[in-house]
Amino acid sequence: MTETPHPLYDRHRETLDRALTAIAERGYWSAYPESPSPRVYGETAAADGKAAFEAYLGGDFPLDQAGDGTTVATEVSPFGVALDVRYPHASADQLVSAASAALPAWRDAGPQARVGVCLEILARLHGNIFELANAVQFTSGQAFVMAFQAGGAHALDRALEAVAYAYAEMTRHPGTAGWEKAAGKGDPLRMTKTFHVVPRGVALVIGCNTFPTWNSYPGLFASLATGNPVVVKPHPRAVLPLAVTVKYAREVLAEAGFDPNLVQLAPEGPGEKLATTLALDPAVKIVDFTGSTEYGDWLEANARQAAVYTEKAGLNTVVIDSTDDFAGLCRNLGFTLTLYSGQMCTTSQNLLIPRDGIATDQGHKSFDEVAAGIAGAVAKLTADPARGVELTGAIVNDGVLERLDEVTKVGEPVLESRVVEHPSFPGAVVRTPTVVKLDAADTATYSREWFGPISFAIATDSTEHSLRILRETVGEKGALTAGVYSTDEAVLDEAEKAAIDAGVHLSCNLTGGVFVNQSAAFSDFHGSGANAAANSALTDGAYVANRFRIVQSRRHS
């Protein structure tokens, strides 16, 4: 049985083929330009996208989705902009029932049709990328360029990467096969075998506040491509980016002749705990979650009927041993700590530096000089409010502010956090990063995650001691990123061994335009699934292969 190509598969086959090549080669490739320049997207694209975003504010979001007749509005912008968007509410039973009804036809359409539709959804989202970027900016607190890149182009790349892996895994085996076995003097035994890709069931995506699209798209599109209808449960403070996503996905599904309830939005009211109700529903067979360790651990332990994919918290660590570019080291780490006010799950927190200092191209630098150099780079980037806010963005929630207050009671500040008035948004909540000195003995402080613009310069007995701390802390609490600076190949080798033991991705001697807290789709894996910070990786074969099963039937030929 040969699958008949779907028109949308044919339309986007070149993109799919290039994505399949990219995940095999692991070199640089991007399908969606990351520059918001008019030369790339056209002279009116930015204004049109902003107008589309603003049209949603203060009104009922236009979503043709059945619900219980009520609406919810829970978003508060970190920039102080009034959002007041009202979203149609539905019960868990309504959402699961509608999704389950949509599954059979989607399953029977086959991998090519499903992938073709997914690629068309990505193309539709790309055509509305400025609208999407504005929604990400004003709900997450990211500055616009970052929202456009991470929340738009890079999120779409990660989605395409997931679709490519899904297609590769679904087509690893033939759809049909002839089987023949000799049977002595008689005729051979002959059978025709058919292998069906069967989805697990309803999928649930639980979005986060900081990166509502980037963190949600891989799971959303991996599940959808493999045949599973998806219920998208956004974070209450970042609904709009995923509502826009669901809106365009439903449009494409309907145009392609499929039930739009294959993708539904599940906004929740205050205290409703809709994610928990959905995650425990027997029909929900896949859960994707990004957020706190506590809730991620709860999902893994309690949503036993589902395959659960989590990205949680960790202790991202940098070991500083020596460098042949001290200024570059400071600039690079300074940018890392400043970008989006450290509110990235990949931002470095623990900077491990020998208390006797390090060798550099500028001569020996004491521990204090290394800490001051990194802090000075942060201070330089944030000195001018107009320029600084384009890197820091705004503070995403009160929990970050509480930690900034709490950290003033520990260690010795090298750089203190400042309140900054945003020149364009008077109501924005902006804080510059703080860098605090600790000793290696202060384990209770640096062995917990301080999410936000908080990092620690930690004095260790030696580089060997630093590597031991990396192994122990990341081994216990997990991490998504690790870094090392050294001019000694033996140290770099030991750091790589430590990273392998801890199951964390390692970056070595970053002094230029590549940063430890950024990863490139189609080349870098995000998370490894090999430590406590995440039980899966974005994106590899394991991330998609368990979202479906192969069910065979056989008949005598």
N, C-alpha and C positions, 0 to 999 in steps of 0.2 A: 504494500500500500504506500503510494507516494503522496505526500502532502501537496495540495494545490497551493502555489504561492498566493498570498493575499496581496491586493494592490498596494497597500501601505508597506508591506515588506519589500516589494519591488521598488517602491519610491525611495526607501531609505537603505537599500541593500549596500550601497557603496559606503555609507557611514558605518554600518554594522561590520562590514568586511575590514574597514580600516581600524575599528575598535578592537576587533579580534586579533588583528596583527599587532596592535599596540600592547595588549595584555600579554602577548607571547614574547615580544621583544623587550618590553619594559623600558624603552627609551622615552624621549619627550614627544608628546603629542597632545593636542587639545582640540576638541571639536567646536568649542564655543569661545570666541574672542573675549579676552578678559578686560580689554580697554573700552571704557564707555565713550570713547571719542566719537564725535559726529562723522568723522571720516570712515569709521567702521560701521556705525549703526544708522547713519543718516542724520540730517540736520534737525529733524523734528522729533526724533525718537525719545530724547530725554524729557522734553516738555510734554509729549503725549503720555509717557509713562507716569510722570508726576501727576498729571491731570486725572488719569485713570485711578491712581491711588487715592487722590483727594476726593474723588467722587464717592468712595466707599464711606468716608468719615461721617459719623453722626447719623447713619442710616441703617436700613436692613440690608444685610449682605445678600446679593442676588444668587441664591443657590436653589436649584430646582430639586430639592431633596425632601422626601417625606419626613415629618417629625410629629411632635406632640402638640404643636400649635403655639408653643412658647419660644422665647428667644433668650439668649444670654449675651452679656457684654461685660467682659472682665479685664480688658487690656488697659494698662497704664504705661504710657510711653516714657522711657528714660530721658527723652529730650524735652519732656514737659508739654508735648503737643497733645491736644485733646483728640482721642481716637473715637471712642463711643460707637464702635461698630457693633451692630446686633446680629447675632448668628442664630439660625434655626436650630432648635434643640430637639434631640430624639432620645428615646430610652435605649438602653443596651439591647433589650429584646427586639425593638424595631430595627436597629442597625444590623444585628446579627441575622435576623430573619430575612431582611432584604438582601444582605450579602450572600447568604446561603442559597437563595433562590436564583441569584445571578451566576452562581458557580458552574452548573453543568454545561451551558452553552459556551462559556469561556474556556472550560477544560477541553471540550470537544473541538474547538476551533483549531487547536494545534499550536506548536511552538512558533512557526513562522508568522501566523496571523497575530498571535499575542505580542511577539516582539515587534512586528510592524506597527501595531497600534501604540505600543510603548514609545517607539521612536517618534511617532507622530505627536504624541503628547509632549515629548521633550522639545520637538521643533516648535510646537505651539507656545510652550513656556518661554523658549528662547525668543520668539517673536514678541513676547511681552516682558522682556527681561527688566526693563526700567521700572515697570509697574511692580514687579516682584522685588526688585532691589529697594525701592522705597518702602515697601511693606516690611522687609527685613530690617532696614535701617531704623525705622521708628518704633519697632517692637523690641528689637534686640539691643539697641544702643550702639550698634556699629556705625562708624562713620560711613558716608555714602560710598566711597570707592571700595572700601572693604566689603560693604553689603553687596555691591554690584559683583565683585569678584568672588568672594567666598559664598555669598548667599545666592548668587546668580550663576555666573559662568562655571565656577568650580563645582558647585552643587550639581549642575547639569552634567558635567564631566563625570562626577562620581556616580550619578544615576546611569549614564551610558555605560560606564565600566561594569556596573552590576548587571545590566541587561546583556552585555557581551558575555560575561561569565555564565549567566543563566542560559543563554543560547548554546554556548559551548558544552555545558553539562547536559542539557536536554537532548542534544544531538550527538552525544558521545557514542550512543548505540544506534543501530539502524532501526527504522520503524518496523521493518519486516525482515524475516530471514527464512531461507529454505534449509531444512535439516534432513539429512539422509544418512542412514546407518545400515551397513551390510547386515543381512539376516540369514547367514548360511546359504543354502542352495536356493532359497526362495527369493522373492522380490525384496529389495531393500525396504527398510522402514523409511517412509517419507512423511514429513510434516511441514506445515507452514506455520510460522510463529509470528505473532504480532506483539509489539512492545508499546504499551501506552504510557505516556507521561501523565501521572495522576497527581494533582495538587493535594496538599495536606488538608486544606480547609480554609476557614476565615483567618485572615492575618490582621494583626493589630499593630499599628505604629504609634508609639508614645513619643511625642515631640518634646524638645527642650526649648528653653527661653533664649539661650545664647546663639545657637546656630539652628534655627527651626527648619531650614531647608537642607543645608549641607549634611546634617546628621540624620535627617529623616528620609531623604531621597534614596539612598542605597537600599534600605530595607523595603521601602514602598515599591520600588521598581523591580527589585529582585523577586518579591512575592508576586507582584502582578504578572510579570513575564512568565513565571513558572505556573500560572494558572489559579492563583489564590486571590479572591476578592479581598480588598484592603479597607479597613476602618482606620481612619487617621484621627488620632486623639491629640490635638495640639496642646501645648502648655497654655494655661489660662492667660498668660501675659504675652503670648506670641501666637495668636490664632490667625491673624490676617495672612501671613505668608503661606500657610498651609491651606487656608480657605481659597486663596487665589489658585493655588496648585490644584486643589480638588475641583474647582470650578472649570478650569480648562481641561482637566482629565475627563470629567464627565461629558463635556461638549464633544471631545474627540471620540469617546466610546459610543455615544449616541449616534454620531455621524457615521461611524463605522458599522452600525447595526447591532451593537451590543448593549446590554443593560447598563445604564450609567451607574447603577448601584454597586458595580464592581469597585468603585471608589467612593467612599462616603466620609463626610466630616463629622466628628464627634466632639463638639465643644461642650464643656461641662460648666455647671453653675458652681458657685462657692461651696466648698465642703461636700460636693456630690460624690467624689471618689469614683468617677465613671471609669477611669483606667483600671482600677482594681476590680470592679464588677465585670468589665469586659475581659480582663486577663484571666479570670476564673471561669468564664463561660465554657462549657464543654465543647461548643462548636468552634471556639477560637483555638487554632492549632499552631499559630506562629505569633510570637511577640517580639517586636524590636523596641528597645528602650535606650535612651541616652539620658543620664542624669546622676542622681546621688547614689553613692555606694549602698546606703541603707535600703533604698527602694529597689535598686537593681538586685541586691542579694535576696530581698523578699520575693521578687518575681521568679528568680531562679529556683527558690525553695518551694514556692507555692503554686505557680502556674505549671503544674506537673503534666497536664495534658498537652502542653504546647512545646514546640522548639523555641527556646528563649535566647535572643541575641542581645547582649548588654554591653554598653560602654559606660564605665563608671569613673570614679575618681582615682587619682594616683599621685605619686611623689616624683614628679619629673625632676631629673637630677643632672647636673653638669660637674664633671671632674676637671679641675684646672691644675695641670702639672707644670707646663712651660709653654712658651709660644715664641714664634719668630715674627709675630705681628701683633704687638700688644695693643696698639691703637685700633687695629681691625677687630681684635677680640672684644674690646670694650664697646666699639660701635655696634657689632653684631649682637652681643648679648643685651646691650642697651635697647636696641630696637625690639628684640624679642620680648623683653620685660614691659616695654611701653605699648606695644601693639594691642589695641582693644583693651587697654588697662589690665592686661594679664588675664582676661576672662576667657581664655581658651583652654580647653582640656589638655592641650599640648605644651602650654607655657612652662618654662623652667621655674621651679620653686627653690630647690636646694643647690647652692653653688658651693662645692667642696674645694677648699683651698688650703694647702699646707700652711700651718701657722708660722713656719720659717720663711715663707714667701716662695717665689718662683723665678726661674731664669727667663729673661725676655730679650728681644732685640734692642731694648733700651736699657739693658743691664738688669741687675737683680731688683725685683720689686717685692716689697714686704707684703704681708697679708693685708695690712691696712691700705697700702697703695693699690693693690689689685681691687679690693672692694670699692675704694674711692674712684678708681678709673671706670668701673662699670656703672656706679651710681652717677658719676659725672656725665656719662653718655646719656643716661636717662634724663638727667636734669637739663642737658642741652636740647634734647628733643622736645621737652615740654616747657621750655622757658618762655616761648612766645605762644600765648593762648590760641591765637588764630591758627597757627600752624600745628600746635600740639594737639588740639582737639580732633584734627583730621587723622591722627594716629590713635589717640586714646579712646575716642568715642565717648559714650556715657556709661555710667554704672547701671548694671542691669537690674539689681534688686537690693532690698534693704539688708539682706544677709551679707553682701559684700561690704557694705558700710559698717556693719557690726564687727566684722573681722578686722577692718582697718582700725577701728577703735580699740579692739582687743589687743592687737599686735603692738600698740604703743606701750603695753605693760610688760613686754618681754624684750630681752636683748638690749642692744645699743644701736640706735638708728644711725646709719651712714647717710641716708637720704630720707627725709620725712615726706609724707604725702601732703599735698596741698589741695585746697578747694580752688577750682578754676571756674570763672564765669565764661560760659560759652558765648562767643560774639554773635552767633546767629539765633540761638535758642535760649532765651533768658531762664527758662524753667529747667534746663538740662542739669542733671546731676553728674558732675565731672570731678574726678579725683586723680591726681598724679600718683605714680607708683612709689612705694616705699621699699627701701633695702635696709635690712636689719642684720647686725652682726650677732652670731651665736658661736658657742663652742660645741665641739663634737659631743660633749657630755650632755648637751641640752636635748637629748633624744625625744623627750616628751613633747617638745615644741615642734621640731622639724619632721617628726615621724607622723604628723597628721597633715591633711591637705588644708591649705589656706587659700581657697579659691578667690582670685581677684588680683589686684595690683600689689602683691606682697611676695617678696623673695628674701631668702636668707643667705648671707655670706657666712659659711660655717668653717671655723678653724679646725683643721685635722692635724694629726701627728705627722702625716706623710701622705704621699700619693697612694701608697699601698693601703694605708688606713682609709683614704677616701674611697678606693675601690671596694674595700670591705664593707663600708657603710652603704655604698650603692647596692651591693649584692644583698645585704641584710634588709634594708628598708624597702627596696623595690621588690625583693623576693617575698616580703610579708604583705606590703600594702599595694604593690603594683605601680606601674607607670606606663605612659604612652610614649614618652620620648626620653632619651638620654643623650648627653653630649660629653665630649672629651677634648681637651686642648693639650697637646704635647708635641715636642720636637723629637721625642725618643720613640722609635719604632717598637721597642719592647713594651713600653707603656701602652701604646695604641693597641698592640696585640692583646695585652692583659685586659684592657678596657673592653675589647671586643669579646673576649672570653667571658668577662663579667656580665656583659649585656646578653650574651647567649644564655648564660646560666639563669639570668633574671627574666629572660623572655621579653626584652625591651629593645626597640629599634634605636640604633646608635648613629650619631652624626659626629664626624671628626673634624676638628680644626676649621670650623666655619668662621670666616672673617670677611666674606664678601656679601653677595646678594642672595644667598641661600640661608634660611634660618631654621633652627631646630624645631620650632613650633609650626612649621608649614610643611605640608606634604602634597605631592603632585599625583593627580589621578593617572592611572594607567602605568605608573612607574613605582611610586612609593606605596607601601601598605600602611594603613592607619590602624593602630592597635595590632596586636599579634595574636590575641587569644591565649597567650602563653603566660600571663600573669594576672593578678587580681584586678587590674584596671579595666579589663575587657575580656569577655569570654569568646570573642570572635574578632576577625580582621576585616576591615574595609579595604579592598574587596578581594576575596580569593575563592577558589572552588568550594571550599568548605562552607563559605557564607551563603551559597545558593543551593548546593546539592541536596541539603536536607529539607528544602522547601517543597520537594516533590518526591514521588516514588515511581518506580517502573513496575507496572502490572502487565503481565503477559497473558495472552491466550494462544492456544495451539490447536490445530486441526490437521487431520490426516490429508495429505495431498492426494 
